[in-house]
Amino acid sequence: MARRPSSLRYLPPEIPLAIAAAALALTLGFQGWELLATRSALVTAGLIARHDARPGKSVRAQLEKLADGTARLAADGDDNAKAVMAEMQKLGVTLHRKQ
């Protein structure tokens, strides 16, 4: 009977299974960590966006007041306000007077 060379020893099946299980555990752990990091970044971005929207609301309110005043002046017969209204309509912006 011929002897096998010592370099061709066979491993018991538990060792490759343990290596595969460890690789799977590391992969899932890394993916979970990445998921939590991404979620944290998205929450932070959402908070920043919500905070940045506040000045925009006040600017919009000021713009609406200005547009209402311009529309009121144009309705009262002010030529300059009528010219502003005409230019805004050319640009596709409609200004309606609040009641």
C-alpha positions in Angstrom: 0.0 0.0 0.0 1.3 3.4 -1.0 1.5 6.1 1.6 0.1 9.5 0.8 2.4 12.5 0.9 2.2 14.5 4.1 1.2 17.7 2.2 -2.2 16.1 1.2 -3.7 15.7 4.6 -7.4 16.1 4.8 -9.0 18.5 7.3 -12.0 17.4 9.4 -15.2 19.0 8.2 -15.6 21.2 11.3 -12.7 23.4 10.4 -14.0 24.6 7.0 -17.4 25.0 8.6 -16.0 27.1 11.4 -14.1 29.3 8.9 -17.3 29.8 6.8 -19.3 30.6 9.9 -16.7 33.1 11.1 -16.6 34.8 7.6 -20.4 35.0 7.6 -20.5 36.5 11.1 -17.8 39.1 10.2 -19.7 40.0 7.0 -23.0 40.4 8.8 -21.4 42.3 11.6 -19.7 44.7 9.2 -23.0 45.2 7.2 -24.9 45.9 10.4 -22.3 48.4 11.5 -22.4 50.1 8.1 -26.2 50.2 8.2 -26.2 51.9 11.6 -23.6 54.4 10.5 -25.6 55.3 7.4 -28.8 55.6 9.4 -27.1 57.9 11.8 -25.8 60.1 8.9 -29.3 60.2 7.4 -30.9 61.3 10.7 -28.2 64.0 11.1 -28.9 65.2 7.5 -32.6 65.3 8.2 -32.1 67.4 11.3 -29.9 69.8 9.5 -32.4 70.1 6.6 -35.3 70.7 9.0 -33.2 73.4 10.8 -32.3 75.0 7.5 -36.0 75.2 6.3 -36.9 77.7 9.1 -35.3 80.8 7.5 -36.9 79.8 4.2 -40.3 80.0 5.7 -39.8 83.5 7.0 -38.4 84.6 3.6 -41.4 83.1 1.9 -43.8 85.0 4.3 -41.9 88.2 3.6 -42.2 87.5 -0.2 -45.9 86.9 0.1 -46.4 90.1 2.0 -44.4 92.0 -0.7 -46.4 90.3 -3.5 -49.7 91.1 -1.7 -48.7 94.8 -1.3 -47.7 95.0 -4.9 -50.9 93.4 -6.1 -52.9 95.8 -3.9 -51.0 98.9 -5.2 -51.6 97.6 -8.8 -55.3 97.2 -8.1 -55.4 100.8 -6.7 -53.9 102.1 -9.9 -50.2 102.5 -9.2 -48.4 102.5 -12.6 -45.1 101.1 -11.2 -46.9 98.3 -9.4 -48.7 97.5 -12.6 -45.4 97.3 -14.4 -44.0 95.0 -11.8 -47.0 92.8 -12.1 -46.7 92.7 -15.9 -43.0 91.7 -15.7 -43.7 89.0 -13.2 -46.5 87.6 -15.4 -44.0 87.5 -18.3 -41.7 85.4 -16.1 -44.6 83.1 -15.3 -45.1 84.3 -11.7 -48.7 85.2 -10.8 -49.3 87.5 -7.9 -52.8 87.3 -6.4 -54.1 89.8 -3.9 -55.2 88.3 -0.6 -58.7 89.1 0.4 
